[in-house]
Amino acid sequence: MKFNTLNASRLTKVWLPTLMLALATLLPMVAQAQQAAPGPALPEADIQAIKNYNLNDDVFNRLLAATKEARAAGIKPQAGPGPGQVKNLDELAERAVSGDPRIKPLIQKNGFTPREFMLANLALMNAAIAWQAKSDPQAAARIDQSKVNQANVAFFESHQAQLNALTQQGAPASPAPQGK
């Protein structure tokens, strides 16, 4: 599917942020694992696990179902961990599901372990970011292409209609401040 400049601009300004919020309904700290932030990064083994995770229709449909169910249940986004608060993907996944007692059963109902749910979300978000970078030179400059799974980028691109439908249903509210 080809996109003109207007569509790419709309993606950059409206659609991609909405998608990220929609996907982050359950796991708002997913975006933090992707962003380069001060403090220790995820271990190389976790970064490779994210890159090597292959999206497919089954995983994608379960992600969509979990996101829709979370919205219907009123599960609100929560603030993610600060830099250095998690040391690896497993800690990130466990922290994500501990924010609301309804999250873990919801993702298990959709056939995910916390780690796989985190991997699937990160793989999808990485694909979305890499896809956006195709039409945004500034974003492209921040992408480490050695960590991009091109098959996931193609998968993301081929599922635009479903992603558009998800974002049309409304993005969740802003994350609530994290209490300590």
C-alpha positions as CSV (number, residue, x, y, z in Angstrom):
1,M,0.0,0.0,0.0
2,K,1.5,3.4,-1.0
3,F,0.9,6.5,1.0
4,N,1.1,10.1,-0.2
5,T,2.7,12.9,1.8
6,L,-0.6,13.9,3.3
7,N,-1.2,10.4,4.6
8,A,2.4,10.2,5.9
9,S,2.0,13.6,7.6
10,R,-1.3,12.5,9.2
11,L,0.4,9.3,10.4
12,T,3.2,11.3,12.0
13,K,0.9,13.8,13.7
14,V,-2.2,11.9,14.6
15,W,-2.4,8.3,13.7
16,L,0.9,6.9,15.1
17,P,0.6,8.5,18.5
18,T,-3.0,7.3,18.7
19,L,-1.9,3.8,17.8
20,M,0.8,3.9,20.5
21,L,-1.7,5.0,23.1
22,A,-4.1,2.3,22.0
23,L,-1.5,-0.4,22.2
24,A,-0.3,1.0,25.5
25,T,-3.7,0.6,27.1
26,L,-2.4,-2.4,29.0
27,L,1.3,-1.8,29.0
28,P,2.3,1.9,29.0
29,M,5.9,1.1,29.7
30,V,6.2,-0.6,26.3
31,A,7.2,2.7,24.7
32,Q,9.8,3.3,27.4
33,A,11.7,0.1,26.4
34,Q,11.9,1.3,22.8
35,Q,13.0,4.8,23.6
36,A,16.6,5.6,24.3
37,A,16.5,6.9,27.8
38,P,19.2,7.7,30.4
39,G,20.0,4.7,32.5
40,P,20.7,1.1,31.7
41,A,19.1,-0.3,28.5
42,L,17.6,-3.7,28.1
43,P,20.2,-6.5,27.9
44,E,21.3,-7.4,24.3
45,A,19.5,-10.8,24.6
46,D,16.2,-9.0,25.3
47,I,16.8,-6.6,22.4
48,Q,17.4,-9.6,20.1
49,A,14.3,-11.4,21.4
50,I,12.2,-8.3,20.5
51,K,13.8,-8.2,17.0
52,N,13.4,-11.9,16.4
53,Y,9.8,-12.0,17.5
54,N,7.7,-12.6,14.4
55,L,4.3,-11.1,14.3
56,N,1.5,-13.2,12.6
57,D,-2.3,-13.0,12.3
58,D,-2.9,-15.1,15.4
59,V,-0.7,-12.9,17.6
60,F,-2.1,-9.7,16.1
61,N,-5.7,-10.8,16.5
62,R,-5.1,-11.7,20.2
63,L,-3.4,-8.3,20.7
64,L,-6.4,-6.5,19.3
65,A,-8.8,-8.6,21.4
66,A,-6.8,-7.9,24.6
67,T,-6.8,-4.1,23.8
68,K,-10.5,-4.1,23.1
69,E,-11.3,-6.0,26.3
70,A,-9.0,-3.7,28.3
71,R,-10.9,-0.7,27.0
72,A,-14.3,-2.4,27.7
73,A,-13.2,-3.3,31.2
74,G,-12.1,0.3,31.9
75,I,-8.4,-0.6,32.4
76,K,-6.6,2.8,32.3
77,P,-3.0,3.4,31.2
78,Q,-0.6,3.7,34.0
79,A,2.7,5.5,34.1
80,G,5.6,3.4,33.1
81,P,8.8,2.8,35.1
82,G,11.4,5.5,35.2
83,P,14.9,5.0,33.6
84,G,16.8,2.2,35.3
85,Q,13.8,0.9,37.2
86,V,13.7,-2.4,35.3
87,K,16.7,-4.4,34.3
88,N,15.3,-6.8,31.7
89,L,12.3,-7.8,29.7
90,D,10.9,-10.2,32.3
91,E,10.9,-7.4,35.0
92,L,9.3,-5.0,32.5
93,A,6.6,-7.6,31.8
94,E,5.9,-8.4,35.4
95,R,5.8,-4.8,36.4
96,A,3.4,-4.1,33.5
97,V,0.9,-6.8,34.7
98,S,1.1,-5.9,38.3
99,G,-0.3,-2.4,37.8
100,D,-3.9,-3.6,37.7
101,P,-5.0,-7.0,39.0
102,R,-7.3,-7.4,35.9
103,I,-4.4,-7.2,33.4
104,K,-2.7,-10.6,33.9
105,P,-5.9,-12.7,33.7
106,L,-7.0,-10.7,30.6
107,I,-3.8,-11.3,28.7
108,Q,-3.8,-15.0,29.8
109,K,-7.3,-15.3,28.5
110,N,-6.0,-14.2,25.2
111,G,-3.2,-16.8,25.2
112,F,-0.3,-14.7,26.3
113,T,2.2,-14.9,29.1
114,P,3.3,-11.5,30.4
115,R,6.6,-11.9,28.6
116,E,5.1,-12.9,25.2
117,F,2.5,-10.1,25.5
118,M,5.3,-7.6,26.1
119,L,7.4,-9.1,23.2
120,A,4.4,-8.9,20.8
121,N,3.6,-5.3,21.8
122,L,7.3,-4.2,21.5
123,A,7.6,-6.0,18.1
124,L,4.5,-4.3,16.8
125,M,5.6,-0.9,18.1
126,N,9.1,-1.3,16.7
127,A,7.5,-2.1,13.3
128,A,5.3,1.0,13.6
129,I,8.2,3.2,14.4
130,A,10.3,1.7,11.6
131,W,7.4,2.1,9.2
132,Q,7.0,5.7,10.2
133,A,10.7,6.3,9.6
134,K,10.3,5.4,6.0
135,S,8.6,8.8,5.4
136,D,10.3,10.8,8.2
137,P,14.0,11.4,7.8
138,Q,14.3,12.7,11.4
139,A,12.8,9.4,12.8
140,A,14.9,7.4,10.3
141,A,18.0,8.9,11.8
142,R,17.1,7.6,15.2
143,I,16.4,4.0,14.1
144,D,19.1,1.4,14.5
145,Q,18.2,-0.7,11.4
146,S,20.2,-3.7,12.8
147,K,17.4,-4.0,15.4
148,V,14.5,-3.8,12.8
149,N,12.6,-6.9,11.8
150,Q,11.6,-6.1,8.2
151,A,9.1,-8.9,8.2
152,N,7.3,-7.2,11.1
153,V,7.4,-3.9,9.3
154,A,5.8,-5.5,6.2
155,F,3.2,-7.2,8.5
156,F,2.4,-3.9,10.1
157,E,2.0,-2.2,6.8
158,S,-0.3,-5.0,5.6
159,H,-2.6,-4.6,8.6
160,Q,-3.3,-0.9,8.2
161,A,-7.1,-1.3,7.9
162,Q,-7.3,-3.1,11.2
163,L,-5.1,-0.7,13.0
164,N,-7.0,2.2,11.6
165,A,-10.2,0.6,12.9
166,L,-8.7,0.2,16.3
167,T,-7.6,3.8,16.5
168,Q,-11.0,5.1,15.2
169,Q,-12.6,3.4,18.2
170,G,-10.9,6.0,20.4
171,A,-7.6,6.2,22.3
172,P,-7.5,5.9,26.0
173,A,-7.0,8.8,28.3
174,S,-3.6,10.0,29.4
175,P,-1.7,7.8,31.8
176,A,-2.5,8.4,35.5
177,P,0.5,9.5,37.7
178,Q,2.2,6.6,39.3
179,G,1.8,6.5,43.1
180,K,4.7,5.4,45.3
